[in-house]
Amino acid sequence: MSSPLSISTIATDAMSETDRTAWLALRDAHPELESPYHHPDYHQLVHAHMGGGKLSLARDGHTLVAVLPWQGGRFARASGAPMSDYQTVIADPARALNADALLRGQAVGAFHYTAMPSDDQSGQPTARIALASADKWRAEQDGSYRRHLKSTRRRIRKAETEVGERRFVHQSRDIDAYAALMRWKSEKFSETGKYDVLANPGTSGLLRELWERGPSAELRADLHVLYFGDRIAACDLGITDGRIFHSWIVGYDAELLPYAPGIQLLEGVIDASDAIGYRVIDLGPGLDGYKRHYASHSRHVAGGVVTLPSAAGALAGLYDRAEDRLRARTGDALGKARRRYSQIAACEPRFGGQAKAMGQALGAHFGRKPA
């Protein structure tokens, strides 16, 4: 009979080099864990910029067999939320170790997550482009993609005629392009009334440091830019470990929308993937819109809460049950408010800042004119 696992929790910046090496070995041994978000350096940077990072470690004897990165206290959340598009326990899937197992017995009542692995029935599909080579991938796409590509090529010709010659700069170091992307995203947040996560110093600092690491870093953010002539048309800042490129922060010049600059840029990133070394371009959760033309395979993720036996866990469970009962009468109004507050609280640790951001978000929501 095997001995029980020993579980401990440390601050993220207290991780030893031995544990970092073991974490990377776990990640590299299991395809289910291939994502830049599951790299130890990502969570160390999250802790450096956003604070409160913790690692719950499970050991079998002296061997590290599982890691759960998280933040918070009694009400905990996945490390890096809301910036982490994927969250998980770093472990051999065959061990079936979950967040409950790694957090039980600690001063945590509830663990909220937004994108943990899920079975096909209950999860949201993700859009992943697997690339042995760009040419091979295109040759294997179906008629839907070919019709989509034909439409894109018409828009390319129209843009080059009316705006300027199309030009790509991959792994750009242009600060003006980076600033344009941040400005476009801020304008979009303002337009939609959503909380601007990029205006927070923690999240903006995380992005900037990942980008400033440069193209030779093991974990980094690559900035790809599309120009029409000298005009910046679209940018994609994606987190990457060199093999997986996760399209993360995407923006474009709104005046150029009729030319589909975002799609043109994605086609350019696919073309450059062989030279850069990308073998997967991950477009994140959802198969809506343009993504359905590009996804070659999916994984599934879901959000939820793990409640543990404590007063905080009981409170979280009570709220979830109340939300379920009221959904028939109020729709998902309570759920939207909870998710909005969770997003703000993850970026803004001060209660005053949280209240101000919630007030601004609600004011923008009720002040918007109907479409």
N, C-alpha and C positions, 0 to 999 in steps of 0.2 A: 504494500500500500504506500503510495507516494505521500511525502510530507506536505503540509499545507504551505501555500505561498506566503512569504513575508511581504508586507506592504508598508511603504513609508512615503511621506510627502516632504519635498524640499522646495525651496525657492528656485525658480528657473535658473537664476544666475549662479546657483551653487552646484550645478551639474558638473560632474567630473569628466575628464577627457575619456576615461574608460567607459562611462555610461553613454557618452556621446557616440563613441565608436560602436557600442553594442546596439544603440538606437538605430544608427545607420545600417547596420547589418540586418536588423529586423526589417527595416523598410525595404532594403534592396532584395531581400529573400522572398518577398510576397508581392506579386503584381497588384493586389488589391490596395496596397499602401503607396503606390507610385503617384505622388503629387508633391509639388514644391511646398504645399501647406503642411506636409508631414515631415519636413526636414527640421532637425533640431535647431539649426541656425535661425529659422523663421521665428520660432517661439522665443528664442533668446532676444531677438530684435523686438518682438512684441513686448516683452517684459521691459526692455530698455526704454521703449518709447511710451508705453501705456501703463506700465507698473502692475503690481499685484499678481505676477505670473507664478504658478506653482506646477510642480510635476509630481504626480502620484506614481510610484515605481513599484512593480511587483517583481519579486525575485524567487527563483527556484534554487534554493541553496545560495550560491554566490552569483548565479547567472541571471542577468536581467531578461525578463520575458515579456514585460508589458510596461508601457508608459501612457499616462493620460495627462496631456497639457491642459491646464484650466486657469481661470482667474476668478477673483471674488472671495467671498467669505461664506456666510450661511446660505446666501443665494448665489450660487456659483454659475459660471458660464464657460463655454468652450473658449480656449485661448485664442485671442485675436478677433473674437466676434465684435462687430459685425463684418470685419474685413476678411475673415477666413471663410472662403466659399466651401471648403470641405473640412470636416472635423472627424476625428476617430480616436480609438484606442490603438496605439502602435503595438501590435502583437500578432503572433501567428493566429490567423482566423480559426484554426482548428481548436485552439484553446478556449474559444467562446468566452473570453473575458470582456466584460462590459464596464461602463462607468459606475454602475451600482456596486460592482465587486471591488473596484479600486477606491471608491469614496466612502464605503460603509465603515462606520466606526470613527469617522472624522467629524469635525465641527461643521459639517455641511448638511443642510436640510433639503436643498433642491439644486439640481444641476440642469440648466437650460442649454439646449443645443438647437442649431438651425439646419445642419447639413451633415448628419451622421449616416453611415451606411444603412440601407433599408432593403427589405425584400421587394421584388418587382410589383407586388400587389399594392403596397401602401406607400411606396416612395415616389419621388419625382425623378424622371429620367434626366440624365445629363447628356450634353452633346460633346462627343469626343471624335476628333479626326485622327485616325491612325495612319501614319505615313511611312511606308517602306521607302517611297519616293513620291514626289509630287506628280510626276507623269503617270506612275502606276495607279496612284489614288484616283486621278481624274479618269483614267481609262476604265476603272471599275465602278464609277458612279452611274446612277440610273438616268432615265429620261427626264425626270423632274429636275435633276441638277443640270443636265445639258440645256434644257429650256431656260433655266435660270441663268446659266452662263451666257447664253445667246443674248438675253436681255441686258446683262451686265456689259457685254462687249459693245452693244449699241450705245449705252450710257458713257462708256469710255471714249468712243469716237466723238460723241456730242460734247463731252467735257473738254477734250483736246482741241476741238474746233472753237468752242465758245469761251473757254477760260484760259487754257494753257496746256503745254505738254505735260503729260503725266510722268512723275518721277518718284521713286521710292528711296528712302534712306532707312536702312535696317540697323538696329542697335545704335540709334542716334544718340549723340551727346549734346544736342542743341538745346540750350536752356530756354530759348524762345518757344520751341515746340512744346517743351515740358510745361511752360507757363500757359501756353494756349490751351493745352488739354485741361489743366486745372481750372482755368477760367470758364471753359465750355461746360465742364461738369458742375461748377458752382452755379452758373446761369440755369442749368437744367434743374438742379435742386430747387432753386428759387421759383422757377416756373411751375413746378409740380407741387410745391409746398412740402416736400420731403425734407427731413433733417439732413443738413449738409455734413456728412461724416468727414469730408476732406477738409473742412474748415477747422477741425480740431487739431491742435498741435501734435497730439500723439499719433493719430493716423497719418497726417500729412508728413510728419517726421519719419515714420516707418517707410512710407513710399519713397521719400526722397533719399533716404540712406540706401535702400535696396537699389535704386537707380544709380546712385553715385558710386556703388561698388564697381560698376563697369563690366564689360562683356567677358572678362576673364574670370570673374568670381564664380565659385561653385554654386552659390545661391544668389540670385540677383533679380532685378527688374529690367527687362529689355524694352526700350521704347522704339516702336516702328512708326514711321511717318510717311504719309502720302502728300505730295505737293502737286499742284497744277501750276506750272511755271514756277514762280517764286512764292506762291501763295500756299500756306499750310492748309490742307484740306481735311485731313483726319489723322488721328494718333491712336495708338494702342499701346498702353503700358501694361505689360504682363509679367507675372512672377514666373521664374523658370529655374530649374536645376540643370539646364543645358540640354536635357532630353525631353522634358515635358514643358511646354509653354502654355501657361494658363492665362488666357485673355482676361484681363482684370479691370482696367480702367480705360474705357473706349469713349472717344468723343470726336466730333467733327464740326466744321464750320456750317452753321444752320442754313446759311444762304446757298450752300452747295448741295443741299439735300436732294434735289432732283437728279443729281448725278450719282447717287448712292456711293458717296466716298468711303463709308465704312466697309461696304462690301468689296469695293475695289482694293482697299487696304488689306482685307483678309485674303483676297486672292494673291496679293503681293507677298504676304507672309507665307502662304502655302508654297509659292514659287521659291522663296528663299530658304525654306526649311532644310533642304539638302545641304546647302552650304553652311548654315548656322549649326546644324546638328539636331534640330527638333525631330522627334519621332512621334510625338503626339501634340496636337493643338487642342486644348480643352477650352470649350466655349462656356462651360459652367452649366448650372441647372436649367432645365427647361428646353423644350424642343419647338418653341413657338417661333413664328416668323421665319426669318432667313435660316435659322439653325437647322430646320428639318431638311434643307437641301445639302447640308454639309456633314451631318453626323454619320460616321461609319459604324459607331457602336455607342452604347450607353451603359452607365452604371446608375444606381438609384440612391437617392439621399432623402432624408426626412428630418423635420424638426420635432421637438417635443421637450418633455421634462422628465427627469428621473427624480422621484421623491424618496427621501431616506427617512428612517424612523427617528424623527425629532419634531420639535414644535414648529420649526421653519418648514419642514417637509409637510407637516399636516396642514399648515396655512397654504402652501402652494397647491396641495391636492384639493383643498376646499375651494380655492379660486378657480381651478380648472373645472371642477364639477359645476360650479355656478355659471361659468362661461358656457359650458355645454348646454345647460338647461335654458339659458337665455338666448341661445343662438337662433332658435326658431322664431323668437319675437323681434330680436334686434339685428339679425344677420350676424356678421362677424365684427360688429362695431367694437365689442370688448376685446376681442382677439387682436384687432388692428391697434387699439390703444395700448394693449400690453406689449405688443411687438415694437411699437414706436418707442415706448418708454424704455424697453430693454435695450434697444439700439442706442438711445441717448445715454442711458446709464453706463453702457459699456465704454463710451467715448468720453463722458464727462463725469468724473468721480465726485464732484461737489454737488450737494443737494440744490444749492442756489442756482448753479448752472443748469442742472437737470430741469428745475421748475421753469427757468427762463426759456430753455429750448423747447419744452413741451408747450408752453404758452405761445411761442412763435409758430410752432408747427400747427397747433389748433387754429390760431388766427389765420394762417395762410390757407388752411383747409376750408374754413367757413367763409373766407373772404374771396375765394376763387369764383369766378363766374362759370355757370354751367356751359359745357361745350355745345 
